Amino acid sequence: MKLTKRLHSCVQLEKDGRTLVIDPGAFSEADAGLGADALLVTHEHPDHFDEGRLRAALDANPAAALWTLRSVADRLAPAYPGRVHTVGHGDTFTAAGFEVQVHGELHAVIHPDLPRVTNVGYLVDGSLFHPGDALTLPGVPVETLMVPVHAPWNKVAEVIDYLREVKPRRALDIHDAYLADIARPVYDFALDTLGGTDHGRLTAGDSTDL
């Protein structure tokens, strides 16, 4: 499986000539979803869910389909009958040849005065876990953890503890659009030395084989 990092929390996975894209939101490239055979969205916040990008991807490939939670699915299902699938915690499905398990239910707490939206994470091929905007424990061994490194709802100590709890073989940064380049070495040092796993980050557009 080939992983390509896109901007912010968007990742692209390729296997056997088919492509799966997770979270092509408003902070990702305008064409982040194009070429996808399957699209997954973790939650409704605009940095993860951009209706225009999803419509463009579904229009460009009439065989493409979307799997997501109800708050997003309800926005798109009427225009794409049979191609938008609603999922929740505990569900399993096959998308473009990728086996996917759904974990998690709620977005991390930003502030107690703000209501929490639904959020799901996706375990792909029993190997790569993308948690969306929550530090969800998948409950199974994970080879590659896409780790939300910087967000309004987390701090670096929580990210370190998340790596220690999940114990992936490797961790790669996502949710990094908020993180200034000058601060990246600080986060890299903290996660590299305290996370207990092989931690790295990819520049948007870079790829690695998993």
N, C-alpha and C positions, 0 to 999 in steps of 0.2 A: 504494500500500500504506500502510495506517495502522498505526502502532506505538503501543501503549499500554504504558507502564512499569508493572509490578506490583512488589510488594515484593521486595527482594533481587535474585535473578538471573532472576526470571520476567518474560517479555515476552509480549505478545499482539499478533498480527498479523492484520489484516483486509484482505480483497481480494475484490471481486465477491460480497459477501454471505456469505463464508465466513471462518472464524476458525481460526487456528493458535496454539497456546500452547506455549511452551518453558519447561521446568523449573518447574512449579507445586509447589515443595517446601514443607517444613514452615515455612520463614521467610516464605513468600508468604501472601497472603490465603486464608482458608478456602475461598472460592469461586473461586479463581484459575483453575481448570480448567473450571468450568461454562460451558456454551455453546460449547465448542470442538468443531470438526469434526475436528481433528487435534491430537494431542499429541506433543511430542518431549521426551525426557529425555536429558541429557548423561551422567549417571553416577549411581551408587547412593547417594551421601552424602545424608543426610536434608534438608539445606537445598536440595537440588535434586530429590530424589525422595521423595514422600510417597504411600504406597500408598493411603491413605484418600482423598486428593484425586483421585488418578487413577481409583479405582473410582467415586467420585461422578460424575466427568465422563463416564466410559464408561457408567454406568447411566443418566444423565440424557439421553444422546443415543445411541440404539442404533446409529446410523450412524457414530459417532465411532470413530477408530482411533488406536493408539499406535505410534510408531516409537522404538526405543531399543536400547541394547546388551544383550547376553545376560544380564548379572547382574540387570537390572531386568525384562527380558522374561520370564524364567523364573518370576518371582514372580506375574505376571498372566496369562500366556498360557492356563493351564488354565481360568480362569474366563471368558475371552473368546475362544473359538476363532475363528481367522480374522481377528481384529481387532488382534492384537499382533504387530508385525513386528520382527525382530532385524536390526540394521544394524551395519556396521563401516566402517573407513576405506576410502575409494574407492567406496563405494556411492552410487548416485543413485536417487531415487524421487520420485513425485508424491504429495503429501498435501493433500487438500482443495483442489486446484488450484494449490498452491504447488510449485515445482520445488526439490528439496533435494539438496544434495551433502554427503557426510559426510567430515570431515577429522579426523585425530588418532587416537591410540590410548591414551595413558596420562595420568592425572592428574598435575599438577605435583608435584614433590617437596615434601612437608611437612617431613619429617626423614628422613635415611638409614635410621633404625631402623624406620620405618613402611613397610609394603608399599604399593606404588602400585596403585590400582585402575584399571580401564579408564575412559577418558573420551573422548567424541567431541564434536566441534563441528559445527555445522550452518550451511551457506551456503544462504540462502533466496533463490530467484529470482535467483541470481547477483549479489546486491546486498548483503544483510545477513548478517553473520557473527556467530554466537554461539559462543564457544569452550568454554563450560563452565568447568571448573577447570583450565585449561592455557593457556599463551601460545602456542597453535598458530598456525603460519603457514599461511594457506589456499592460498598459492601462486598466487593469481589476484588481480586488482584487486578491491577491496572499496569499495563506496560508504559503507556504514554498519557500523562495528565496535562491537559491544557489548563494552566493555572491563571486565574484572574489576578494579575499582579498589583493593580492599582485601581481603586474605585472609590466613589463617595461612601461606600458601605463597608470598606475593610481597612485594616491597618497591617503593616508588614508582619507584626507578631502573629496575627491570625493566619496569614498566608504561610508563614513558617510552620505553624502548628498543623495546618492543613496538609502540607507536604509530609510531615512526620506521621500523620494519621493514615493517609492514603498509601504511603510508601510505594510510589510508582518507580519503575525502573528509570524513567526520565521524566522531567517536567519542562514544558515549554510555555513561555509567556503568551497570554492573551489579555484582553481588556487593558491595553497599554497606551491608548491614545491620550489619556490624561497625563501621562508620565513624561516630564520634560527630559530631553537628552542629558542635561547636566546632572540629573538625579539618577539616571539609570545605573551608573557604577555603584551607587549606594545600595540599591535594591539587589543588584547582581551579587554584591559581596555578602549581603545578609542571607540571601537564599542559597548561594553556593556553599557558604560555610556552616549554616545552621539548619538547612532544610533536610539534610540526610539523604539526598538523592542527587542524581546527575541533572543539574539545572542549566537551561540555556534559553536563548531567544533567537528568533529568526526575524530578519528585516522583511517587511512586506514585499512579497514577490519571490522570496527565497523558498527553496524546497528541500525536503529531506526524505529519505526512504525509511520506512518504519518496519 
